[in-house]
């Protein structure tokens, strides 16, 4: 079967519109089959028993009514697959944010994937619409994403779409909001509430066990380049994680990127990192832990000399940095165990 390969949102959207105008899509034929993106067999026929509609879900681009208990979910967000997995839903398609781990198969995820491998349908916020169509999704989610209105309109021609939460900037929604929104999208609201309550208790127990952390200032950096470090703002989930443990985001960090998630800091301004607890994310760029420690400017800081710096690997085992970066209902328990242990050594 020949395969059509539209390359842009507009080309793909125009093709769907034309097929709909001609009546090809009105009779129940799947978009995937029309584009020649799936094998032409009985398995490609859409189910006659489509699930009933669930409650409407509000998001950045409006309101979407997903099917009840969707079976074929495509996840387009940075961390969306994690609350879905925690809720018992294995996405059939995901985007690849990390080339070295195409299925996001981290230690805390592995058991829930149970050997299954979802289709890679894009890289970060670049979506491959033909691959998404071939999966015949009954729901598409892009909660922790940079999905544009144009993306949303095009994807909505394939299946109901639940986009980013409407009350937060892109990539700034708290884990509680993401979990509950995922629960609404897949008809598992009660399960999502239970998961959120469980994690809330875990944070509370950690704070109770370590009252010395209350009010201590924290900053989080990624020294990917030798002469330029990324400093994460209050909207970043990694700092939300430390707030859950009782720490307070350093005022100097808040001024760097008010309400944002990341700012760039030159080596000349590393003095802004004089905080009670500094967290350094390593193995994500050119800088190793040894190189950071050997930096003559950083070495002059009290936070470095007094061993108030916590180095967390991103991709190297146990990948605690990634657990904090995801800061999802699935990765947080792993992160709490790892960070509490590291901070109390």
C-alpha positions as a LaTeX table, in Angstrom:
\begin{tabular}{lrrr}
\hline
Residue & $x$ (\AA) & $y$ (\AA) & $z$ (\AA) \\
\hline
Unk1 & 0.00 & 0.00 & 0.00 \\
Unk2 & 1.36 & 3.43 & $-0.87$ \\
Unk3 & 2.17 & 5.75 & 1.98 \\
Unk4 & 1.48 & 9.48 & 1.95 \\
Unk5 & 3.94 & 11.44 & 4.03 \\
Unk6 & 2.80 & 14.96 & 4.92 \\
Unk7 & 5.71 & 16.74 & 6.54 \\
Unk8 & 4.17 & 19.71 & 8.35 \\
Unk9 & 1.19 & 20.46 & 10.57 \\
Unk10 & $-0.49$ & 22.38 & 7.77 \\
Unk11 & 0.10 & 19.70 & 5.12 \\
Unk12 & $-1.18$ & 16.97 & 7.38 \\
Unk13 & $-4.16$ & 19.05 & 8.52 \\
Unk14 & $-5.03$ & 19.96 & 4.93 \\
Unk15 & $-4.91$ & 16.30 & 3.91 \\
Unk16 & $-7.25$ & 15.28 & 6.71 \\
Unk17 & $-9.60$ & 18.15 & 5.85 \\
Unk18 & $-9.72$ & 17.12 & 2.19 \\
Unk19 & $-10.42$ & 13.50 & 3.01 \\
Unk20 & $-13.15$ & 14.54 & 5.43 \\
Unk21 & $-14.70$ & 16.86 & 2.81 \\
Unk22 & $-14.84$ & 14.00 & 0.35 \\
Unk23 & $-16.53$ & 11.82 & 2.93 \\
Unk24 & $-13.69$ & 9.33 & 3.36 \\
Unk25 & $-13.52$ & 9.90 & 7.10 \\
Unk26 & $-17.23$ & 10.18 & 7.74 \\
Unk27 & $-17.90$ & 6.48 & 7.15 \\
Unk28 & $-15.70$ & 5.17 & 9.93 \\
Unk29 & $-12.53$ & 4.44 & 7.99 \\
Unk30 & $-9.45$ & 5.09 & 10.12 \\
Unk31 & $-7.09$ & 7.94 & 9.32 \\
Unk32 & $-4.19$ & 5.52 & 9.64 \\
Unk33 & $-5.56$ & 3.20 & 6.97 \\
Unk34 & $-6.27$ & 6.09 & 4.62 \\
Unk35 & $-2.68$ & 7.27 & 4.83 \\
Unk36 & $-1.32$ & 3.78 & 4.27 \\
Unk37 & 0.35 & 3.83 & 7.66 \\
Unk38 & $-0.81$ & 0.49 & 8.96 \\
Unk39 & $-1.13$ & $-2.98$ & 7.48 \\
Unk40 & $-4.33$ & $-3.57$ & 5.49 \\
Unk41 & $-5.82$ & $-6.37$ & 7.54 \\
Unk42 & $-8.81$ & $-6.98$ & 9.77 \\
Unk43 & $-6.86$ & $-5.78$ & 12.80 \\
Unk44 & $-6.83$ & $-2.26$ & 11.32 \\
Unk45 & $-10.59$ & $-1.88$ & 11.37 \\
Unk46 & $-11.86$ & 0.48 & 14.05 \\
Unk47 & $-13.82$ & $-1.12$ & 16.84 \\
Unk48 & $-17.60$ & $-1.01$ & 16.50 \\
Unk49 & $-17.86$ & $-0.83$ & 20.28 \\
Unk50 & $-16.41$ & 2.62 & 20.90 \\
Unk51 & $-16.33$ & 3.51 & 24.62 \\
Unk52 & $-18.86$ & 5.98 & 25.96 \\
Unk53 & $-17.87$ & 9.57 & 26.62 \\
Unk54 & $-16.44$ & 10.55 & 30.01 \\
Unk55 & $-16.56$ & 13.88 & 31.85 \\
Unk56 & $-15.15$ & 16.91 & 30.00 \\
Unk57 & $-11.56$ & 17.90 & 30.84 \\
Unk58 & $-10.53$ & 21.58 & 30.79 \\
Unk59 & $-7.07$ & 22.48 & 29.46 \\
Unk60 & $-5.09$ & 25.27 & 27.79 \\
Unk61 & $-6.95$ & 25.10 & 24.47 \\
Unk62 & $-10.48$ & 24.51 & 25.71 \\
Unk63 & $-12.40$ & 21.49 & 26.92 \\
Unk64 & $-12.13$ & 17.92 & 25.67 \\
Unk65 & $-14.42$ & 15.00 & 26.37 \\
Unk66 & $-12.25$ & 11.85 & 26.30 \\
Unk67 & $-13.59$ & 8.33 & 25.91 \\
Unk68 & $-14.26$ & 6.34 & 29.06 \\
Unk69 & $-11.24$ & 4.20 & 29.93 \\
Unk70 & $-9.27$ & 4.82 & 26.71 \\
Unk71 & $-7.22$ & 1.86 & 25.55 \\
Unk72 & $-4.80$ & 3.41 & 23.06 \\
Unk73 & $-3.27$ & 6.52 & 24.56 \\
Unk74 & $-0.48$ & 8.53 & 22.92 \\
Unk75 & 1.63 & 10.56 & 25.35 \\
Unk76 & 3.31 & 13.68 & 23.95 \\
Unk77 & 4.57 & 15.33 & 27.15 \\
Unk78 & 8.00 & 15.20 & 28.74 \\
Unk79 & 6.71 & 13.24 & 31.74 \\
Unk80 & 3.11 & 12.39 & 30.82 \\
Unk81 & 3.76 & 8.69 & 30.47 \\
Unk82 & 4.70 & 8.44 & 34.17 \\
Unk83 & 1.36 & 9.39 & 35.74 \\
Unk84 & $-0.29$ & 7.29 & 33.03 \\
Unk85 & 1.83 & 4.28 & 33.98 \\
Unk86 & 1.13 & 4.90 & 37.66 \\
Unk87 & $-2.59$ & 4.85 & 36.81 \\
Unk88 & $-2.27$ & 1.53 & 35.00 \\
Unk89 & $-2.23$ & 2.90 & 31.44 \\
Unk90 & 0.67 & 1.98 & 29.13 \\
Unk91 & 0.89 & 4.53 & 26.31 \\
Unk92 & 1.15 & 3.06 & 22.83 \\
Unk93 & 3.16 & 6.06 & 21.68 \\
Unk94 & 5.58 & 8.47 & 23.39 \\
Unk95 & 7.96 & 11.26 & 22.44 \\
Unk96 & 11.71 & 10.93 & 22.90 \\
Unk97 & 13.21 & 13.63 & 25.11 \\
Unk98 & 16.41 & 11.67 & 25.84 \\
Unk99 & 18.15 & 9.99 & 22.92 \\
Unk100 & 19.90 & 7.54 & 25.21 \\
Unk101 & 16.63 & 6.26 & 26.70 \\
Unk102 & 14.08 & 6.17 & 23.90 \\
Unk103 & 11.35 & 4.60 & 26.03 \\
Unk104 & 11.94 & 6.67 & 29.16 \\
Unk105 & 12.73 & 3.34 & 30.77 \\
Unk106 & 14.11 & 4.52 & 34.11 \\
Unk107 & 14.46 & 2.30 & 37.17 \\
Unk108 & 11.17 & 3.47 & 38.66 \\
Unk109 & 9.37 & 2.85 & 35.34 \\
Unk110 & 10.77 & $-0.50$ & 34.24 \\
Unk111 & 8.36 & $-2.83$ & 36.12 \\
Unk112 & 5.31 & $-0.96$ & 34.83 \\
Unk113 & 6.35 & $-1.12$ & 31.17 \\
Unk114 & 6.69 & $-4.89$ & 31.67 \\
Unk115 & 8.80 & $-5.29$ & 28.54 \\
Unk116 & 6.44 & $-3.39$ & 26.24 \\
Unk117 & 7.93 & $-0.79$ & 23.89 \\
Unk118 & 5.76 & 2.12 & 22.79 \\
Unk119 & 6.21 & 3.66 & 19.37 \\
Unk120 & 8.39 & 6.78 & 19.26 \\
Unk121 & 6.16 & 9.42 & 17.65 \\
Unk122 & 8.33 & 12.50 & 17.94 \\
Unk123 & 11.26 & 14.25 & 19.54 \\
Unk124 & 10.46 & 16.78 & 22.26 \\
Unk125 & 7.73 & 19.01 & 20.79 \\
Unk126 & 8.25 & 17.88 & 17.18 \\
Unk127 & 5.47 & 15.38 & 16.49 \\
Unk128 & 5.32 & 12.79 & 13.70 \\
Unk129 & 1.64 & 12.91 & 12.86 \\
Unk130 & 1.66 & 9.98 & 10.48 \\
Unk131 & 3.07 & 7.71 & 13.19 \\
Unk132 & 0.50 & 8.95 & 15.65 \\
Unk133 & $-2.28$ & 8.29 & 13.15 \\
Unk134 & $-0.95$ & 4.76 & 12.50 \\
Unk135 & $-1.39$ & 3.92 & 16.18 \\
Unk136 & $-5.12$ & 4.66 & 15.95 \\
Unk137 & $-5.20$ & 6.44 & 19.32 \\
Unk138 & $-8.46$ & 6.93 & 21.16 \\
Unk139 & $-6.81$ & 9.66 & 23.29 \\
Unk140 & $-3.79$ & 11.96 & 22.96 \\
Unk141 & $-2.32$ & 13.77 & 25.98 \\
Unk142 & 0.25 & 16.57 & 26.00 \\
Unk143 & 0.18 & 17.77 & 29.61 \\
Unk144 & 3.84 & 18.54 & 30.33 \\
Unk145 & 4.59 & 19.84 & 26.86 \\
Unk146 & 4.99 & 22.87 & 24.64 \\
Unk147 & 2.10 & 21.88 & 22.37 \\
Unk148 & 0.97 & 24.81 & 20.24 \\
Unk149 & $-2.56$ & 25.65 & 19.17 \\
Unk150 & $-1.68$ & 24.50 & 15.66 \\
Unk151 & $-0.39$ & 21.20 & 17.05 \\
Unk152 & $-3.58$ & 20.82 & 19.04 \\
Unk153 & $-5.88$ & 21.51 & 16.10 \\
Unk154 & $-4.03$ & 19.03 & 13.88 \\
Unk155 & $-3.92$ & 16.30 & 16.52 \\
Unk156 & $-7.61$ & 16.79 & 17.31 \\
Unk157 & $-8.41$ & 15.52 & 13.82 \\
Unk158 & $-7.00$ & 12.14 & 14.89 \\
Unk159 & $-8.40$ & 11.73 & 18.39 \\
Unk160 & $-9.55$ & 13.71 & 21.45 \\
Unk161 & $-6.62$ & 15.73 & 22.83 \\
Unk162 & $-6.01$ & 16.88 & 26.40 \\
Unk163 & $-3.36$ & 19.62 & 26.33 \\
Unk164 & $-1.45$ & 21.51 & 29.02 \\
Unk165 & $-3.21$ & 22.71 & 32.18 \\
Unk166 & $-4.67$ & 26.13 & 31.51 \\
Unk167 & $-3.60$ & 27.86 & 34.72 \\
Unk168 & 0.17 & 27.30 & 34.34 \\
Unk169 & 2.92 & 28.16 & 31.92 \\
Unk170 & 4.17 & 25.33 & 29.69 \\
Unk171 & 6.39 & 22.90 & 31.64 \\
Unk172 & 5.44 & 24.58 & 34.93 \\
Unk173 & 2.48 & 22.57 & 36.17 \\
Unk174 & 3.02 & 20.93 & 39.60 \\
Unk175 & 3.07 & 17.15 & 39.83 \\
Unk176 & $-0.23$ & 17.19 & 41.73 \\
Unk177 & $-1.98$ & 19.02 & 38.88 \\
Unk178 & $-0.41$ & 16.75 & 36.23 \\
Unk179 & $-1.44$ & 13.60 & 38.08 \\
Unk180 & $-5.03$ & 14.71 & 38.56 \\
Unk181 & $-5.33$ & 15.93 & 34.98 \\
Unk182 & $-4.01$ & 12.60 & 33.71 \\
Unk183 & $-6.53$ & 10.85 & 35.95 \\
Unk184 & $-9.39$ & 12.89 & 34.51 \\
Unk185 & $-8.20$ & 12.19 & 30.96 \\
Unk186 & $-8.18$ & 8.40 & 31.36 \\
Unk187 & $-11.21$ & 8.08 & 33.65 \\
Unk188 & $-9.25$ & 7.29 & 36.79 \\
Unk189 & $-9.91$ & 10.34 & 38.93 \\
Unk190 & $-10.25$ & 8.46 & 42.23 \\
Unk191 & $-7.03$ & 6.53 & 41.58 \\
Unk192 & $-5.18$ & 9.78 & 40.79 \\
Unk193 & $-6.42$ & 11.40 & 44.00 \\
Unk194 & $-5.21$ & 8.39 & 45.97 \\
Unk195 & $-1.77$ & 8.56 & 44.37 \\
Unk196 & $-1.45$ & 12.27 & 45.15 \\
Unk197 & $-2.49$ & 11.69 & 48.76 \\
Unk198 & 0.12 & 8.93 & 49.14 \\
Unk199 & 2.98 & 11.08 & 47.85 \\
Unk200 & 1.85 & 14.00 & 50.01 \\
Unk201 & 2.16 & 11.75 & 53.05 \\
Unk202 & 5.66 & 10.66 & 52.00 \\
Unk203 & 6.81 & 14.28 & 51.75 \\
Unk204 & 5.25 & 15.05 & 55.12 \\
Unk205 & 7.04 & 12.12 & 56.75 \\
Unk206 & 10.38 & 13.27 & 55.29 \\
Unk207 & 9.84 & 16.80 & 56.63 \\
Unk208 & 8.84 & 15.47 & 60.04 \\
Unk209 & 11.94 & 13.29 & 60.20 \\
Unk210 & 14.19 & 16.21 & 59.20 \\
Unk211 & 12.92 & 19.47 & 60.73 \\
Unk212 & 16.42 & 20.92 & 60.21 \\
Unk213 & 15.59 & 21.39 & 56.52 \\
Unk214 & 12.65 & 23.72 & 57.20 \\
Unk215 & 13.29 & 27.13 & 55.69 \\
Unk216 & 16.80 & 26.31 & 54.49 \\
Unk217 & 17.52 & 27.93 & 51.13 \\
Unk218 & 18.15 & 25.76 & 48.09 \\
Unk219 & 19.33 & 26.33 & 44.52 \\
Unk220 & 19.62 & 23.86 & 41.68 \\
Unk221 & 22.11 & 24.17 & 38.82 \\
Unk222 & 23.19 & 22.28 & 35.73 \\
Unk223 & 26.79 & 23.17 & 34.76 \\
Unk224 & 26.55 & 21.71 & 31.28 \\
Unk225 & 29.08 & 24.20 & 29.90 \\
Unk226 & 32.40 & 25.17 & 31.41 \\
Unk227 & 31.68 & 28.91 & 31.34 \\
Unk228 & 27.90 & 28.95 & 31.66 \\
Unk229 & 25.63 & 27.25 & 34.16 \\
Unk230 & 21.86 & 26.80 & 34.03 \\
Unk231 & 20.05 & 27.82 & 37.21 \\
Unk232 & 16.54 & 26.47 & 37.67 \\
Unk233 & 13.77 & 28.81 & 38.80 \\
Unk234 & 10.87 & 28.27 & 41.16 \\
Unk235 & 8.64 & 26.89 & 38.40 \\
Unk236 & 11.03 & 24.02 & 37.75 \\
Unk237 & 9.88 & 20.65 & 39.13 \\
Unk238 & 13.29 & 19.85 & 40.60 \\
Unk239 & 12.93 & 22.77 & 42.98 \\
Unk240 & 9.30 & 21.88 & 43.65 \\
Unk241 & 10.66 & 18.55 & 44.86 \\
Unk242 & 12.96 & 20.22 & 47.40 \\
Unk243 & 10.16 & 22.48 & 48.55 \\
Unk244 & 8.28 & 19.27 & 49.30 \\
Unk245 & 11.13 & 18.32 & 51.64 \\
Unk246 & 10.85 & 21.64 & 53.48 \\
Unk247 & 13.49 & 23.73 & 51.72 \\
Unk248 & 12.87 & 27.27 & 50.42 \\
Unk249 & 13.96 & 28.45 & 46.97 \\
Unk250 & 16.75 & 31.00 & 47.45 \\
Unk251 & 15.57 & 34.62 & 46.93 \\
Unk252 & 18.51 & 35.24 & 44.56 \\
Unk253 & 17.24 & 32.42 & 42.33 \\
Unk254 & 13.74 & 33.87 & 42.30 \\
Unk255 & 15.12 & 37.18 & 41.09 \\
Unk256 & 17.06 & 35.54 & 38.26 \\
Unk257 & 13.97 & 34.14 & 36.57 \\
Unk258 & 10.79 & 35.44 & 38.23 \\
Unk259 & 8.11 & 32.81 & 37.79 \\
Unk260 & 10.21 & 30.98 & 35.20 \\
Unk261 & 11.93 & 27.62 & 35.08 \\
Unk262 & 15.55 & 28.28 & 34.00 \\
Unk263 & 18.09 & 31.10 & 33.73 \\
Unk264 & 21.70 & 31.29 & 32.56 \\
Unk265 & 24.44 & 32.21 & 35.01 \\
Unk266 & 27.99 & 33.18 & 34.05 \\
Unk267 & 30.89 & 32.00 & 36.19 \\
Unk268 & 31.40 & 35.56 & 37.42 \\
Unk269 & 28.02 & 35.39 & 39.18 \\
Unk270 & 28.41 & 32.04 & 40.90 \\
Unk271 & 28.32 & 33.97 & 44.17 \\
Unk272 & 24.53 & 33.93 & 43.77 \\
Unk273 & 24.75 & 30.22 & 44.59 \\
Unk274 & 25.76 & 30.85 & 48.20 \\
Unk275 & 22.78 & 29.00 & 49.66 \\
Unk276 & 22.21 & 26.55 & 52.49 \\
Unk277 & 21.94 & 23.61 & 50.08 \\
Unk278 & 23.14 & 23.58 & 46.48 \\
Unk279 & 22.06 & 20.79 & 44.15 \\
Unk280 & 24.19 & 20.13 & 41.08 \\
Unk281 & 22.85 & 18.02 & 38.23 \\
Unk282 & 25.72 & 16.25 & 36.51 \\
Unk283 & 26.45 & 14.05 & 33.45 \\
Unk284 & 24.10 & 16.03 & 31.21 \\
Unk285 & 26.73 & 17.99 & 29.28 \\
Unk286 & 30.43 & 18.73 & 29.20 \\
Unk287 & 30.96 & 19.07 & 32.94 \\
Unk288 & 31.63 & 16.13 & 35.26 \\
Unk289 & 31.52 & 16.26 & 39.06 \\
Unk290 & 35.32 & 16.35 & 39.15 \\
Unk291 & 35.43 & 19.31 & 36.77 \\
Unk292 & 32.86 & 21.22 & 38.79 \\
Unk293 & 34.73 & 20.61 & 42.03 \\
Unk294 & 37.98 & 21.74 & 40.40 \\
Unk295 & 36.52 & 25.00 & 39.09 \\
Unk296 & 38.58 & 27.71 & 40.85 \\
Unk297 & 35.65 & 30.14 & 41.06 \\
Unk298 & 33.22 & 27.57 & 42.41 \\
Unk299 & 35.81 & 26.22 & 44.83 \\
Unk300 & 35.96 & 29.61 & 46.58 \\
Unk301 & 32.28 & 29.45 & 47.54 \\
Unk302 & 31.44 & 28.46 & 51.11 \\
Unk303 & 28.73 & 26.14 & 49.82 \\
Unk304 & 31.45 & 24.17 & 48.02 \\
Unk305 & 34.10 & 24.27 & 50.78 \\
Unk306 & 31.65 & 23.26 & 53.52 \\
Unk307 & 30.25 & 20.27 & 51.64 \\
Unk308 & 26.79 & 21.73 & 51.28 \\
Unk309 & 26.64 & 20.67 & 47.63 \\
Unk310 & 24.71 & 17.60 & 46.55 \\
Unk311 & 25.77 & 16.08 & 43.20 \\
Unk312 & 23.04 & 14.10 & 41.48 \\
Unk313 & 23.62 & 12.04 & 38.30 \\
Unk314 & 21.04 & 12.44 & 35.57 \\
Unk315 & 21.49 & 9.38 & 33.37 \\
Unk316 & 24.15 & 7.40 & 35.24 \\
Unk317 & 22.78 & 4.98 & 37.83 \\
Unk318 & 20.83 & 5.54 & 39.99 \\
Unk319 & 19.73 & 8.52 & 37.86 \\
Unk320 & 18.42 & 10.47 & 40.85 \\
Unk321 & 18.69 & 13.69 & 38.85 \\
Unk322 & 16.26 & 12.34 & 36.28 \\
Unk323 & 13.84 & 11.29 & 39.01 \\
Unk324 & 13.83 & 14.88 & 40.27 \\
Unk325 & 13.62 & 16.31 & 36.75 \\
Unk326 & 10.53 & 14.21 & 36.06 \\
Unk327 & 9.14 & 14.95 & 39.55 \\
Unk328 & 6.14 & 12.79 & 38.76 \\
Unk329 & 3.90 & 10.73 & 40.97 \\
Unk330 & 5.94 & 7.73 & 39.78 \\
Unk331 & 9.47 & 9.11 & 40.20 \\
Unk332 & 9.02 & 11.10 & 43.43 \\
Unk333 & 9.07 & 8.10 & 45.83 \\
Unk334 & 12.35 & 6.96 & 44.24 \\
Unk335 & 13.70 & 10.51 & 44.48 \\
Unk336 & 12.73 & 10.88 & 48.13 \\
Unk337 & 14.54 & 7.68 & 49.08 \\
Unk338 & 17.67 & 8.64 & 47.17 \\
Unk339 & 17.86 & 12.30 & 48.21 \\
Unk340 & 17.07 & 11.77 & 51.89 \\
Unk341 & 19.79 & 9.15 & 52.04 \\
Unk342 & 22.28 & 11.42 & 50.28 \\
Unk343 & 21.49 & 14.44 & 52.45 \\
Unk344 & 21.89 & 12.50 & 55.70 \\
Unk345 & 25.17 & 10.75 & 54.99 \\
\hline
\end{tabular}
